[in-house]
Amino acid sequence: MRIISGKARGTKLYTLEGDLTRPTLDRVKESLFNIIQNDIVGSNFLDMFSGSGAIGLEAKSRGAKEVILCERDKNAIKIIRKNIEKTHLDVKLYEMSYEKMLEKLDEKLNIVYIDPPYKTDLAYESVKKLLDLQLIKDNGLIIIETDEEERIEKQISNLEIEIVNKRKYGRVHLIFIRLRKG
């Protein structure tokens, strides 16, 4: 796993051992950033359930103004710190649950990447919390990574959002969401 583009391009990243996390594959990450490339520069970007921090660090390398990483797992936090140090990128790391972190935020976000543990309701719960706290800018984008596209779509269908794009890479699905207008 590496930083694909930008200031830290080519930097190899540390990853967690074991199967508690699933690093986003480079081909998925590259496709994701090709899709959102026009939204990155100058954005406020949140990488929720950060794992190794690779998505948020990629966003910062590509010109995001502010990047927030959120992770509560102690082993993942150690890896994130090593990756921040290795890339020399200036990001904020919140070492806590996503709920506590969202309650502490005092700024609205342009892009939120949500890659929670699969087989949980955390994607729905975190999108709902973002909306309840009104943390998404008017043209903001939420991206969910999942292997259960239909279940997640059904869960979020009652929220004030609209799905604007969907992509599939093997068993990985990316769901792109914006706030519903009017």
C-alpha positions in Angstrom: 0.0 0.0 0.0 1.3 3.4 -0.9 0.4 7.1 -1.5 -0.5 7.2 -5.2 -0.3 10.9 -6.1 0.6 14.3 -4.8 3.2 15.6 -2.4 3.9 12.2 -0.7 3.6 10.2 -4.0 5.2 6.8 -3.8 5.5 6.7 0.0 4.9 3.1 1.1 2.5 2.9 4.1 2.5 0.6 7.1 -0.5 -1.6 7.4 -2.1 -3.6 10.3 -1.4 -7.2 10.6 -4.3 -9.7 10.8 -7.8 -9.5 9.5 -9.4 -6.9 11.8 -9.0 -4.2 9.1 -9.1 -4.4 5.3 -6.9 -1.8 3.7 -8.5 -0.2 0.7 -6.8 -1.7 -2.3 -4.6 0.6 -4.4 -6.8 0.1 -7.5 -9.9 1.0 -5.5 -8.2 4.0 -3.9 -6.9 5.2 -7.3 -10.4 4.9 -8.9 -11.9 6.7 -5.9 -9.5 9.6 -6.2 -10.0 9.8 -9.9 -13.7 10.2 -9.3 -13.4 12.9 -6.6 -10.2 14.6 -7.9 -12.0 17.9 -8.7 -13.4 18.1 -5.1 -10.2 17.4 -3.2 -8.0 20.6 -3.5 -8.9 23.0 -0.7 -11.4 20.6 0.9 -12.1 19.7 4.5 -11.8 15.8 4.4 -12.8 13.3 7.1 -11.5 9.7 6.9 -13.8 8.0 9.5 -12.8 4.5 10.7 -9.3 5.3 9.4 -7.5 2.0 9.8 -4.0 2.8 8.5 -5.0 6.4 7.6 -4.3 5.7 3.9 -7.4 7.4 2.5 -7.0 10.6 4.5 -3.3 10.8 3.8 -3.9 10.3 0.1 -6.4 13.2 0.3 -3.9 15.4 2.1 -1.1 14.5 -0.4 -3.5 15.5 -3.2 -4.2 19.0 -1.8 -7.0 18.7 0.7 -6.8 21.8 3.0 -7.6 20.0 6.2 -7.7 16.2 6.8 -9.2 14.6 9.9 -8.5 10.9 10.7 -10.7 9.2 13.2 -9.8 5.8 14.7 -10.4 4.2 18.1 -8.4 1.0 17.8 -5.1 1.3 19.7 -3.1 -0.8 17.2 -4.5 1.1 14.2 -3.6 4.4 15.9 0.0 3.3 16.2 0.1 2.5 12.5 -1.6 5.8 11.6 1.0 7.7 13.7 3.8 5.9 11.9 2.3 6.7 8.5 1.8 10.4 9.4 5.5 10.5 10.5 6.6 8.7 7.3 4.6 10.9 4.9 5.3 14.2 6.7 1.7 15.3 6.1 -0.1 17.6 8.4 -3.4 15.9 9.5 -5.5 15.8 12.6 -5.9 12.5 14.4 -8.8 11.9 16.7 -8.2 8.8 18.9 -11.8 8.1 19.9 -15.1 6.8 18.7 -16.6 8.5 15.6 -19.5 9.7 17.8 -17.3 11.6 20.2 -15.2 13.0 17.3 -18.3 14.3 15.4 -19.6 16.0 18.5 -16.3 17.8 18.9 -16.1 19.1 15.3 -16.9 22.8 14.9 -16.6 22.9 11.1 -18.5 21.6 8.1 -17.0 19.0 5.9 -16.7 18.8 2.1 -15.9 15.1 1.8 -16.4 12.2 4.3 -15.1 8.8 3.6 -16.7 6.1 5.7 -15.2 2.6 5.8 -16.5 1.0 8.9 -16.1 -2.7 9.9 -18.3 -4.7 7.5 -21.4 -6.5 8.9 -22.2 -3.6 11.2 -24.7 -0.8 11.1 -22.0 1.8 11.5 -22.3 3.2 8.0 -25.9 4.1 8.5 -25.4 5.3 12.1 -22.4 7.5 11.1 -24.2 9.1 8.1 -27.3 9.8 10.3 -25.0 11.4 13.0 -23.3 13.6 10.3 -26.8 14.7 9.1 -28.2 15.2 12.6 -25.2 17.4 13.6 -25.4 19.2 10.2 -21.7 18.7 9.5 -21.9 18.3 5.7 -21.5 21.4 3.5 -24.3 22.1 1.0 -22.5 20.4 -1.9 -20.6 18.0 0.4 -19.9 14.3 -0.5 -20.2 11.2 1.6 -18.6 8.0 0.4 -19.3 4.7 1.9 -17.1 1.6 1.3 -18.9 -1.7 1.9 -19.3 -5.2 0.7 -23.1 -5.1 1.4 -24.4 -2.5 -1.1 -28.0 -3.5 -1.0 -28.2 -3.6 2.8 -26.5 -0.2 3.2 -28.7 1.4 0.5 -31.8 0.1 2.2 -30.7 1.4 5.6 -29.8 4.9 4.3 -32.9 5.2 2.0 -34.9 7.0 4.7 -32.3 9.8 5.2 -32.3 13.2 3.5 -29.6 12.1 1.0 -29.4 11.0 -2.5 -27.1 8.4 -4.1 -25.3 10.2 -6.9 -22.8 7.4 -8.0 -22.0 3.8 -7.3 -19.0 1.8 -8.2 -18.0 -1.9 -7.8 -14.5 -3.3 -7.5 -14.7 -7.1 -6.9 -16.6 -7.4 -3.7 -16.0 -3.8 -2.7 -18.7 -1.2 -3.4 -18.3 2.6 -3.2 -21.6 4.5 -2.6 -21.4 8.3 -3.3 -24.0 10.4 -1.4 -25.0 14.0 -1.4 -27.5 15.9 0.7 -31.0 15.9 -0.8 -31.8 19.3 -2.3 -35.0 21.2 -1.2 
